[in-house]
Amino acid sequence: MSEILQNGSAPQLPRQVADAYVDALIALDPITGTYLGVAASSSKLPDFSPAGRAAVAELARDTLARLDAAEALPGAESDAERRCARLLRERLSAELAVHEADEHLCAVSNIHGPAHEVREVFTLTPSDTEEDWAAIAERLRAVPAAFAGYRESLGLGLERGLYGGPRATTTMIGQLGAWAGEGGEGGAFFEEFVSAGPDALRAELDAAAAGATAAVVELRDWLSAVYAPAVEDKPDTVGRERYARWSRYFNGTDLDLDEAYAYGWAEYHRLLAEMKTEAAKILPGVGPWEALKHLDEHGTHIEGVDEVQAWLQGLMDEAIENLDGTHFELAERVRKVESRIAPPGGPAAPYYSSPSEDFSRPGRTWLPTMGQTRFPVYDLVSTWYHEGVPGHHLQLAQWTHVADQLSRYQATVGWVSANCEGWALYAERLMDELGYLKDAEQRLGYLDCQMMRAARVIVDIGMHVGLRIPDDSPFHPGENWTVDLAQEFFGLHSGRPADFIESELTRYLSMPGQAIGYKLGERAWLLGRENARAAHGESFDLKAWHMAALSQGSLGLDDLVDELSKL
């Protein structure tokens, strides 16, 4: 059969198939619905049990079958349909490869997984009206079932000999304790969250929040008593086969891991030389990380949590004002972005959340304070160019703005991590190229961020795949990577505090292949720009290229350089 019908409608082209997939996915995954601003999702949570995950996989298989038929239709050969079809096929195939390897049965992480998705979605759920809060109460009542389904998946993983890493397990147990209000910053997350709700629903919200917290404690206790002992002697690393599968998922390409590892080392040596130059301007005679430690105590800083939130907002507002009309052409609704403080009990790294599809919820940057009240500026400036403007916000908000010209899928759930993180790292470099890093402090902080991304390529591939440290390395030349060596290397080559280093390494261990996408994605963006510049010569218009590049929607690294080069 050369065409496929849905609900008796006309044959669907690839973009229609992709958008039908989004609609069906939202029904299975209300968290995705909330990210997109779908009001009906606000009261629900996904089924994280094996059966629930199987339903999502079956949707992917069915969609790929529909795509086969769609690509045979007249009109499917247009650039718009072709790009969407390639993305949809690549993404769903990569997701199915991960599912069919039963990776969802050992999904334990300190940053990304069912438990973290559940907690984070409440910070994005609408809470302006009494009706909104009634939906929140219902969603809170769904937390125990969601956590029970997740626990069922992990339990089946134990039966099948599939294990999450012991380090991530230990970290997650501690995080769950923090969410339950046991020590550390603040009280129980859900109880504190509902404290802003209306008095008319106070009893209902408090009871629902208490039930959600009880589910957090139950999951924590099960992980402590059952899961942690079962995985305590298992490796934290995943090996080459699993790493290659995850790398395809996060990067949208089948990487040559040895070439990527060598590129990480090349960037390491280049950046180290630049860092030494900038460090000498700050404190002559010391190395880069000694200079950064000096800045921690004596450099420019912001005092106070409210003050740093306002300062970061000002930094993004200034960037929008200066870049709009010169290097970008921004729609009014893209110009709005909010600075927020992240709730306690999460990862140490800052992050960004996209606007809803109708922009009723703007894009937001989130700063975890980790209990600090004093914030050195050197490591915040380029980080907020990365998370906010012109980084994640301009790309993801622009996708949302032009979704009607692309497809809903390309602008939202079809995103490829390495594309997005590569753009954000490119954005940091762009601000350096444009002269926005105003002194040696800010430029050394920027280079430290770049070095962290190069170190990620080295240690993430090195420790998971078990590669050899090169002979010209100043660090343990000729030895094979271990987790302990990776942590030592990362600590020696970062200006960040020990708790951040610990959190980062746990993240790499539990999300293999994701951390390398920053540097490899940046390389793809830079190559695409240079190819386009070479093709156009003196007529190359950087502003026009930026807007065309940001209006393409998501692309895997397989396609990104090719498409960027044609602009």
KETORVO-866520 format. One record per residue (C-alpha): x, y, z; residue in one letter. Coordinates in steps of 0.25 Angstrom, whole numbers, plus 5000, padded with zeros to 4 digits. Each point is the difference from the previous one (the first is absolute). Layout:
X; Y; Z; a
...
***
This chain:
5000; 5000; 5000; m
5007; 5013; 4995; s
4992; 5009; 5010; e
4995; 5000; 5014; i
4987; 5006; 5005; l
4998; 5004; 5014; q
4986; 5002; 5006; n
4995; 5000; 4985; g
5007; 5012; 4997; s
5009; 5003; 4987; a
5013; 4994; 4999; p
5011; 5007; 5009; q
5013; 5006; 4996; l
5012; 4998; 5009; p
4998; 5013; 5008; r
4985; 4996; 5003; q
5005; 4986; 5004; v
5010; 5007; 5009; a
4990; 5009; 5006; d
4990; 4989; 5002; a
5011; 4993; 5008; y
5001; 5012; 5009; v
4985; 4999; 5003; d
5001; 4986; 5003; a
5012; 5001; 5009; l
4994; 5011; 5008; i
4989; 4990; 5004; a
5010; 4990; 5005; l
5009; 5010; 5006; d
4993; 5012; 5006; p
5014; 5006; 5005; i
5003; 5002; 4985; t
4986; 5007; 4999; g
5003; 5009; 5012; t
5013; 5004; 4993; y
4992; 5004; 4988; l
4990; 5007; 5008; g
4988; 4991; 4998; v
4991; 5003; 5011; a
4993; 4986; 5000; a
5013; 4994; 5004; s
5001; 5008; 5013; s
4993; 4989; 5009; s
5007; 4988; 4995; k
5014; 4992; 5000; l
5005; 4990; 4991; p
5000; 4985; 5002; d
5015; 4996; 5003; f
4997; 4985; 5002; s
5005; 4990; 4989; p
4986; 5000; 4994; a
5000; 5015; 4999; g
5014; 5001; 4993; r
4996; 4989; 4991; a
4988; 5009; 4995; a
5009; 5011; 4997; v
5009; 4991; 4992; a
4988; 4994; 4992; e
4996; 5014; 4997; l
5014; 5002; 4994; a
4999; 4987; 4992; r
4986; 5004; 4994; d
5005; 5014; 4997; t
5012; 4995; 4992; l
4990; 4991; 4992; a
4992; 5012; 4997; r
5012; 5008; 4996; l
5004; 4989; 4990; d
4987; 5002; 4993; a
5000; 5015; 5001; a
5014; 5001; 4993; e
4994; 4993; 4988; a
4990; 5011; 4998; l
5001; 5012; 4990; p
5006; 5012; 5007; g
5008; 4992; 5010; a
5012; 5004; 4992; e
5000; 5014; 5004; s
5011; 5006; 5009; d
4990; 5002; 5011; a
4994; 4986; 5000; e
5014; 4994; 4998; r
5006; 5006; 5012; r
4989; 4997; 5009; c
4999; 4985; 4995; a
5015; 4998; 5002; r
5000; 5006; 5014; l
4987; 4992; 5004; l
5006; 4987; 4994; r
5014; 5002; 5007; e
4994; 5004; 5014; r
4990; 4989; 5001; l
5010; 4990; 4995; s
5010; 5004; 5010; a
4989; 5000; 5011; e
4996; 4986; 4997; l
5014; 4995; 5000; a
5001; 5005; 5014; v
4987; 4994; 5004; h
5002; 4987; 4994; e
5013; 4999; 5007; a
4992; 5001; 5013; d
5007; 5013; 5004; e
4987; 5005; 5007; h
5001; 4988; 5010; l
5013; 5006; 5006; c
4997; 5015; 4999; a
5007; 5006; 5012; v
5006; 5014; 5000; s
5003; 5012; 5008; n
4994; 5009; 4989; i
4991; 4993; 4990; h
4990; 4989; 5002; g
4986; 4998; 5004; p
5001; 5005; 5015; a
5007; 5013; 4995; h
4990; 5002; 4989; e
4988; 4998; 5010; v
5006; 5011; 5010; r
5004; 5010; 4989; e
4987; 5000; 4993; v
4993; 5006; 5012; f
5009; 5012; 4998; t
4994; 5002; 4986; l
4986; 4997; 5003; t
4991; 5012; 4999; p
4996; 5005; 5014; s
4993; 5013; 4997; d
4986; 4997; 5004; t
4992; 4991; 5009; e
4997; 4991; 4988; e
5015; 4998; 4998; d
5002; 4996; 5014; w
4989; 4990; 5000; a
5007; 4994; 4988; a
5013; 5000; 5008; i
4993; 4993; 5012; a
4996; 4989; 4990; e
5014; 4999; 4994; r
5005; 4999; 5014; l
4991; 4988; 5003; r
5006; 4994; 4988; a
5014; 5000; 5005; v
4999; 4987; 5008; p
4996; 4992; 4988; a
5010; 5006; 4991; a
5011; 4997; 5010; f
4995; 4986; 5002; a
5000; 4998; 4985; g
5015; 5004; 5000; y
5003; 4991; 5011; r
4994; 4989; 4993; e
5009; 5003; 4988; s
5012; 5000; 5008; l
4996; 4987; 5007; g
4998; 4993; 4987; l
5014; 5005; 4996; g
5006; 4993; 5012; l
4993; 4987; 4996; e
5006; 5001; 4987; r
5014; 5004; 5004; g
4999; 5014; 4996; l
5006; 5010; 5010; y
5001; 5015; 5002; g
5013; 5005; 5005; g
5003; 4999; 5015; p
5005; 5015; 5000; r
4988; 5005; 4993; a
4991; 4991; 5010; t
5007; 5006; 5012; t
4998; 5014; 4995; t
4986; 4998; 4997; m
4997; 4995; 5013; i
5005; 5012; 5006; g
4992; 5009; 4991; q
4987; 4993; 5003; l
5004; 5003; 5015; g
5001; 5014; 4997; a
4987; 5001; 4992; w
4994; 4994; 5013; a
5005; 5011; 5008; g
5010; 4991; 5008; e
5012; 5009; 5003; g
5007; 5010; 4990; g
4993; 5012; 4994; e
4985; 5003; 5003; g
4989; 4991; 5003; g
4992; 4989; 4992; a
4999; 5004; 4986; f
4986; 4997; 4997; f
4995; 5006; 5013; e
5008; 5013; 4997; e
4995; 5000; 4986; f
4985; 5000; 5004; v
5002; 5011; 5011; s
4997; 5010; 4989; a
4987; 4994; 4997; g
4986; 5006; 5003; p
4994; 4999; 5014; d
4987; 4994; 4994; a
5008; 4988; 4996; l
5010; 5000; 5011; r
4995; 4986; 5007; a
5000; 4993; 4986; e
5013; 5005; 4996; l
5007; 4997; 5013; d
4995; 4986; 5000; a
5004; 4998; 4986; a
5014; 5005; 5002; a
5001; 4992; 5013; a
4997; 4987; 4991; g
5010; 5004; 4990; a
5011; 5002; 5010; t
4996; 4986; 5006; a
5002; 4995; 4986; a
5014; 5006; 5000; v
5004; 4994; 5013; v
4995; 4987; 4995; e
5008; 5000; 4988; l
5012; 5005; 5008; r
4998; 4988; 5010; d
4999; 4990; 4989; w
5012; 5005; 4993; l
5008; 5000; 5013; s
4995; 4986; 5004; a
4999; 4992; 4987; v
5006; 5007; 4988; y
5013; 5006; 5006; a
5005; 4987; 5006; p
4997; 4993; 4987; a
5008; 5009; 4992; v
5011; 5004; 5009; e
5011; 4991; 4993; d
4996; 5003; 4986; k
5007; 5010; 4991; p
4997; 5014; 4998; d
5004; 5000; 4986; t
4993; 4994; 4988; v
5010; 4995; 4990; g
5001; 5003; 4985; r
4988; 4993; 4995; e
4990; 5007; 5010; r
5008; 5013; 4998; y
4999; 5000; 4985; a
4985; 4998; 5001; r
4998; 5011; 5010; w
5009; 5009; 4992; s
4991; 4999; 4988; r
4988; 5003; 5009; y
5006; 5013; 5005; f
5008; 5005; 4988; n
4992; 4995; 4988; g
5012; 4994; 4993; t
5008; 4987; 5001; d
5013; 5006; 5005; l
5014; 4995; 4997; d
5003; 5000; 5015; l
5015; 4999; 4999; d
5000; 5013; 4991; e
4991; 5007; 5009; a
5009; 4996; 5012; y
5013; 5006; 4992; a
4992; 5013; 4997; y
4997; 5001; 5015; g
5015; 5000; 5003; w
5003; 5009; 4989; a
4991; 5010; 5006; e
5005; 4998; 5014; y
5014; 5004; 4995; h
4995; 5012; 4992; r
4992; 5005; 5012; l
5010; 4998; 5010; l
5010; 5009; 4993; a
4989; 5011; 4999; e
4997; 4998; 5015; m
5014; 5002; 5004; k
5001; 5013; 4992; t
4987; 5006; 5007; e
5004; 4995; 5014; a
5013; 5008; 4999; a
4992; 5013; 4998; k
4993; 4997; 5013; i
5011; 4994; 5009; l
5014; 5000; 4993; p
5008; 4987; 5003; g
4988; 4991; 5003; v
4992; 4989; 4992; g
4986; 5002; 4995; p
4993; 4993; 5012; w
5008; 5007; 5010; e
4996; 5013; 4994; a
4985; 4995; 5000; l
5002; 4997; 5015; k
5005; 5014; 5002; h
4988; 5005; 4993; l
4991; 4992; 5009; d
5005; 5008; 5012; e
5004; 5013; 4993; h
4993; 5001; 4987; g
4987; 5008; 4996; t
4988; 4993; 5007; h
4985; 5002; 5003; i
4995; 4999; 5015; e
4987; 4994; 5002; g
4990; 4990; 4993; v
4990; 5010; 4996; d
5011; 5009; 4996; e
5006; 4990; 4991; v
4987; 4996; 4994; q
4998; 5015; 4996; a
5014; 5001; 4995; w
4998; 4988; 4991; l
4987; 5006; 4995; q
5007; 5013; 4996; g
5011; 4993; 4993; l
4990; 4993; 4991; m
4992; 5013; 4998; d
5013; 5007; 4996; e
5004; 4989; 4990; a
4986; 5000; 4993; i
5000; 5015; 4999; e
5014; 5000; 4994; n
4999; 4988; 4991; l
4986; 5002; 4994; d
5001; 5008; 4987; g
5015; 4998; 4999; t
5003; 4985; 5001; h
4986; 4995; 5001; f
4986; 5004; 4996; e
4991; 4996; 5012; l
4985; 5000; 5001; a
4994; 5007; 5012; e
4996; 4987; 5007; r
5014; 4994; 4998; v
5006; 5012; 5007; r
4993; 4996; 5014; k
5008; 4991; 5009; v
5000; 4998; 5015; e
5011; 4998; 5010; s
4996; 4990; 5011; r
5007; 4993; 5012; i
4999; 4985; 4999; a
4993; 4992; 5011; p
5010; 4993; 5009; p
5003; 4985; 4999; g
5004; 5000; 4986; g
5013; 5000; 4991; p
5010; 5011; 5002; a
5000; 5005; 4986; a
4991; 5011; 4995; p
4990; 4997; 4990; y
4989; 5005; 4990; y
4985; 4997; 4998; s
4994; 5004; 4987; s
4987; 5009; 4998; p
4987; 4993; 4999; s
4995; 4999; 4985; e
4991; 5013; 5002; d
5011; 5007; 5008; f
4991; 5002; 5012; s
5011; 4994; 5008; r
5013; 5006; 4995; p
5014; 4994; 4999; g
5007; 4999; 5014; r
5014; 4999; 5005; t
5002; 4993; 5013; w
5012; 5002; 5010; l
5002; 4989; 5010; p
5006; 5008; 5012; t
5005; 4987; 5008; m
4999; 5008; 5013; g
5008; 5011; 4995; q
4997; 5015; 5002; t
5013; 5006; 4993; r
5002; 4998; 4985; f
5012; 5003; 4993; p
4997; 5006; 4986; v
5011; 4994; 4992; y
4993; 4986; 4998; d
4986; 5006; 4999; l
5002; 5010; 4988; v
5003; 4990; 4989; s
4991; 4989; 5007; t
4988; 5010; 4998; w
5004; 5002; 4986; y
4999; 4985; 4998; h
4987; 4998; 5008; e
4993; 5012; 4997; g
5003; 5010; 4989; v
5005; 4998; 4989; p
5001; 4985; 5004; g
4989; 4991; 5003; h
4989; 5010; 5001; h
5002; 5006; 4986; l
5000; 4986; 4994; q
4989; 4994; 5007; l
4991; 5012; 5000; a
5002; 5002; 4986; q
4996; 4986; 4996; w
4987; 5002; 5008; t
4998; 5013; 4993; h
5001; 4994; 4986; v
4994; 4987; 5003; a
4988; 5002; 4991; d
5011; 5001; 4988; q
5007; 4987; 5005; l
4992; 4990; 5007; s
4996; 4999; 5014; r
5010; 4988; 5002; y
5012; 5007; 4994; q
4997; 5012; 5009; a
4998; 4992; 5013; t
5002; 4985; 5003; v
5009; 4997; 4989; g
5012; 5008; 5005; w
5014; 4994; 5000; v
5008; 5003; 5012; s
5013; 5002; 4992; a
4994; 5010; 4991; n
4994; 5008; 5012; c
5012; 4999; 5009; e
5009; 5003; 4988; g
4993; 5012; 4996; w
5001; 5005; 5015; a
5015; 4998; 5000; l
5001; 5007; 4986; y
4992; 5011; 5007; a
5011; 5002; 5011; e
5010; 5000; 4989; r
4992; 5010; 4992; l
5000; 5010; 5012; m
5015; 4998; 5002; d
5002; 5003; 4985; e
4991; 5013; 5001; l
5007; 5005; 5012; g
4990; 4998; 5011; y
5010; 4994; 5009; l
5005; 5013; 5006; k
5012; 4996; 5008; d
5010; 4989; 5003; a
4991; 4995; 5012; e
4988; 4998; 4990; q
5009; 4994; 4989; r
5007; 4990; 5009; l
4986; 4996; 5005; g
4996; 4998; 4986; y
5012; 4992; 4997; l
4998; 4991; 5013; d
4986; 4997; 4994; c
5006; 4996; 4987; q
5010; 4992; 5007; m
4989; 4993; 5008; m
4994; 4996; 4987; r
5013; 4995; 4994; a
5002; 4992; 5013; a
4986; 4994; 4998; r
5004; 4994; 4987; v
5013; 4994; 5005; i
4994; 4994; 5013; v
4987; 4996; 4995; d
5005; 4992; 4989; i
5013; 4996; 5007; g
4994; 4994; 5012; m
4987; 4994; 4994; h
5008; 4993; 4988; v
5013; 4998; 5008; g
5009; 5008; 4991; l
5015; 5002; 5003; r
5005; 5014; 5004; i
5009; 5005; 4989; p
5015; 5001; 5003; d
5001; 5015; 4998; d
4990; 5002; 5011; s
5005; 5007; 5013; p
4990; 4991; 5008; f
5003; 4985; 5002; h
5006; 4998; 4985; p
4998; 4986; 4995; g
4990; 4995; 5011; e
4986; 4996; 4997; n
4989; 5008; 5005; w
4992; 4997; 5012; t
4989; 5007; 5008; v
5010; 5004; 5010; d
5010; 5006; 4990; l
4988; 5007; 4993; a
4996; 5007; 5013; q
5014; 5004; 5003; e
5003; 5005; 4986; f
4987; 5008; 5000; f
5003; 5006; 5014; g
5014; 5004; 4995; l
4994; 5007; 4987; h
4988; 5008; 5006; s
4998; 5012; 5008; g
4988; 4995; 5006; r
4998; 4995; 5014; p
5001; 4985; 5005; a
4984; 4998; 5001; d
4999; 5005; 4985; f
5011; 4990; 4995; i
4993; 4989; 5008; e
4986; 5003; 4994; s
5006; 5001; 4986; e
5007; 4987; 5000; l
4988; 4993; 5005; t
4992; 5006; 4989; r
5010; 4995; 4989; y
5000; 4986; 5006; l
4985; 5000; 5000; s
4998; 5007; 4987; m
5011; 4994; 4991; p
5002; 5007; 4987; g
4992; 5013; 5003; q
5012; 5008; 5006; a
5008; 4999; 4987; i
4989; 5007; 4992; g
5004; 5014; 5004; y
5014; 5000; 4994; k
4996; 4991; 4988; l
4988; 5008; 4998; g
5007; 5013; 5000; e
5010; 4994; 4990; r
4988; 4997; 4991; a
4995; 5014; 5001; w
5013; 5007; 4998; l
5003; 4991; 4988; l
4986; 5003; 4994; g
5002; 5015; 5002; r
5014; 5000; 4993; e
4995; 4992; 4988; n
4989; 5010; 4998; a
5009; 5012; 5002; r
5009; 4993; 4989; a
4989; 4998; 4991; a
4995; 5014; 5001; h
5013; 5008; 5001; g
4999; 5014; 5003; e
4985; 5000; 4999; s
4999; 4991; 5012; f
4990; 5006; 5010; d
5002; 4994; 5014; l
4986; 5005; 5005; k
4993; 4994; 4989; a
5007; 4987; 5001; w
4997; 5000; 5015; h
4985; 5002; 4998; m
5000; 4989; 4989; a
5008; 4991; 5008; a
4991; 5002; 5012; l
4987; 4998; 4992; s
5004; 4986; 4995; q
4995; 4993; 5012; g
5007; 4988; 5006; s
5010; 4992; 4992; l
5010; 4989; 5004; g
5014; 5002; 4998; l
4999; 4991; 4988; d
4992; 5011; 4993; d
5004; 5013; 5007; l
5013; 5003; 4993; v
4994; 4997; 4986; d
4988; 5009; 5003; e
5008; 5011; 5006; l
5010; 5000; 4989; s
4988; 5003; 4989; k
4995; 5012; 5007; l
***
